[in-house]
Amino acid sequence: MPDRDLEFRAYFEARAAVLRRTAFLLCGDWHKAEDLAQTALVRLYVAWPRLHRDGQVDAYARKIVVRAAIDDSRRWFRRRETAMGEVPDIQAAAAPGVDDVIDVRRALAELPPGQRAAVVLRYWEDLPVAETAQLLGCSEGTVKSQAAKGLAALRRLLAAGRPVLREQS
């Protein structure tokens, strides 16, 4: 295996799970997240020699995932699809805090793609405003606005249900 393949393989093993988690937070579906991460990794492999020299591998990978997630959410035919599974008759017991995580994920999935991307990149990936703007292809002001609107919407959505933090009994 050439050095390129060994280097890419090491990167893949170290970062593939992170890309999948980021993609999941952007789209809210593990199957789509897997597709988005795979798309990013394929494009990354093609650009590997240039990116590896520049040291911009993670930024490029995130950019691909974000743009693919936004493009996917804009496709009109995807909006008409509704995946339905069997709903159990009884609720399974969950560990403390699991319901809270699910509520946050559901609320995140309710956000428009731009707001969701800004919130995920700023607060999950902990990227600075400038880098988030570069990844999203917009101004820093737009990132700040979208992130603020996204956080406000998350607060409203979570407050409409039940409190996120409950006292454990």
C-alpha positions as CSV (number, residue, x, y, z in Angstrom):
1,M,0.0,0.0,0.0
2,P,1.5,3.4,-0.9
3,D,2.2,5.9,1.8
4,R,-0.8,7.9,0.7
5,D,-3.1,5.0,1.5
6,L,-1.5,4.4,4.8
7,E,-1.8,8.0,5.8
8,F,-5.4,8.2,4.7
9,R,-6.2,4.9,6.5
10,A,-4.8,6.3,9.7
11,Y,-6.8,9.5,9.3
12,F,-9.9,7.5,8.5
13,E,-9.6,5.3,11.6
14,A,-9.0,8.4,13.8
15,R,-11.7,10.7,12.4
16,A,-14.5,8.7,10.7
17,A,-16.6,8.4,13.8
18,V,-16.3,12.1,14.5
19,L,-17.5,12.9,11.0
20,R,-20.5,10.5,11.4
21,R,-21.5,12.2,14.7
22,T,-21.3,15.7,13.2
23,A,-23.3,14.5,10.1
24,F,-25.9,13.0,12.5
25,L,-26.3,16.2,14.4
26,L,-26.7,18.0,11.0
27,C,-29.3,15.7,9.6
28,G,-30.8,13.7,12.5
29,D,-30.7,10.3,10.8
30,W,-27.9,7.8,11.3
31,H,-28.3,6.3,7.8
32,K,-28.1,9.7,6.1
33,A,-25.2,10.6,8.5
34,E,-23.3,7.5,7.3
35,D,-23.9,8.5,3.7
36,L,-22.7,12.0,4.3
37,A,-19.6,10.9,6.1
38,Q,-18.9,8.4,3.3
39,T,-19.3,11.1,0.7
40,A,-16.9,13.3,2.7
41,L,-14.3,10.6,3.0
42,V,-14.4,9.7,-0.7
43,R,-13.9,13.4,-1.7
44,L,-11.2,13.7,1.0
45,Y,-9.3,10.7,-0.4
46,V,-9.3,12.3,-3.9
47,A,-8.0,15.6,-2.5
48,W,-5.7,13.9,0.0
49,P,-2.2,14.8,-1.4
50,R,-3.1,18.5,-1.6
51,L,-4.9,18.6,1.7
52,H,-2.4,16.6,3.7
53,R,0.4,18.9,2.7
54,D,-1.7,22.0,3.7
55,G,-2.8,20.6,7.0
56,Q,-6.4,21.5,6.3
57,V,-7.8,18.0,6.3
58,D,-10.4,18.3,9.2
59,A,-11.6,21.7,7.9
60,Y,-12.1,20.3,4.4
61,A,-13.9,17.2,5.7
62,R,-16.3,19.3,7.9
63,K,-17.0,21.5,4.9
64,I,-17.9,18.6,2.7
65,V,-20.2,17.1,5.4
66,V,-21.9,20.5,6.1
67,R,-22.5,21.3,2.5
68,A,-23.7,17.8,1.7
69,A,-26.1,17.9,4.6
70,I,-27.5,21.3,3.5
71,D,-27.8,20.2,-0.1
72,D,-29.6,17.0,1.0
73,S,-32.1,18.9,3.1
74,R,-32.9,21.2,0.2
75,R,-33.9,18.4,-2.2
76,W,-37.6,18.6,-2.6
77,F,-38.2,14.9,-3.1
78,R,-36.6,14.1,0.3
79,R,-39.0,16.2,2.1
80,R,-41.9,14.0,1.0
81,E,-40.4,10.9,2.4
82,T,-41.4,9.8,5.9
83,A,-39.7,6.8,7.5
84,M,-41.9,5.0,9.9
85,G,-40.9,2.1,12.2
86,E,-43.0,0.1,14.6
87,V,-43.9,2.0,17.7
88,P,-43.6,-0.2,20.8
89,D,-46.7,-0.4,23.1
90,I,-44.7,0.2,26.2
91,Q,-41.9,2.6,26.9
92,A,-38.5,1.0,27.6
93,A,-36.8,2.1,30.8
94,A,-33.9,4.5,30.0
95,A,-30.9,5.6,31.9
96,P,-31.2,9.0,33.5
97,G,-30.6,11.7,31.0
98,V,-31.2,9.7,27.9
99,D,-34.6,11.3,27.3
100,D,-33.0,14.7,27.6
101,V,-30.5,13.8,24.9
102,I,-33.3,12.6,22.6
103,D,-35.2,15.8,23.2
104,V,-32.3,17.9,22.3
105,R,-31.7,15.8,19.1
106,R,-35.3,16.1,18.2
107,A,-35.3,19.8,18.8
108,L,-32.1,20.2,16.7
109,A,-33.8,18.3,13.9
110,E,-36.5,20.9,13.9
111,L,-34.2,23.7,13.0
112,P,-33.7,24.9,9.5
113,P,-30.5,23.6,7.9
114,G,-28.5,26.8,8.1
115,Q,-29.3,27.3,11.8
116,R,-28.7,23.7,12.6
117,A,-25.3,23.8,10.8
118,A,-24.3,27.0,12.6
119,V,-25.3,25.6,16.0
120,V,-23.5,22.3,15.4
121,L,-20.3,23.8,14.1
122,R,-20.2,26.5,16.8
123,Y,-21.2,24.6,19.8
124,W,-20.7,20.9,19.1
125,E,-17.5,21.2,17.0
126,D,-16.5,24.3,19.0
127,L,-15.3,26.2,15.9
128,P,-14.7,29.9,16.0
129,V,-17.1,32.2,14.1
130,A,-14.6,32.9,11.3
131,E,-14.0,29.2,10.6
132,T,-17.7,28.4,10.7
133,A,-18.4,31.2,8.3
134,Q,-15.7,29.9,5.9
135,L,-17.2,26.3,6.1
136,L,-20.7,27.6,5.5
137,G,-19.6,30.0,2.8
138,C,-21.2,33.0,4.5
139,S,-20.3,36.1,6.5
140,E,-19.4,36.0,10.2
141,G,-22.5,38.1,10.9
142,T,-24.6,35.5,9.2
143,V,-23.1,32.8,11.4
144,K,-23.7,34.8,14.5
145,S,-27.3,35.5,13.5
146,Q,-28.0,31.9,12.5
147,A,-26.5,30.5,15.7
148,A,-28.4,33.0,17.9
149,K,-31.7,32.2,16.1
150,G,-30.9,28.5,16.3
151,L,-30.2,28.6,20.1
152,A,-33.4,30.7,20.7
153,A,-35.4,28.2,18.7
154,L,-33.9,25.3,20.6
155,R,-34.8,26.9,23.9
156,R,-38.4,27.5,22.7
157,L,-38.7,23.9,21.4
158,L,-37.3,22.4,24.6
159,A,-39.4,24.6,26.9
160,A,-42.5,23.7,25.0
161,G,-42.0,20.0,26.0
162,R,-40.6,19.4,29.4
163,P,-37.6,20.8,31.2
164,V,-34.3,19.5,29.8
165,L,-32.8,19.1,33.3
166,R,-35.0,17.2,35.7
167,E,-34.4,16.3,39.3
168,Q,-33.5,12.7,39.5
169,S,-35.6,10.7,42.0
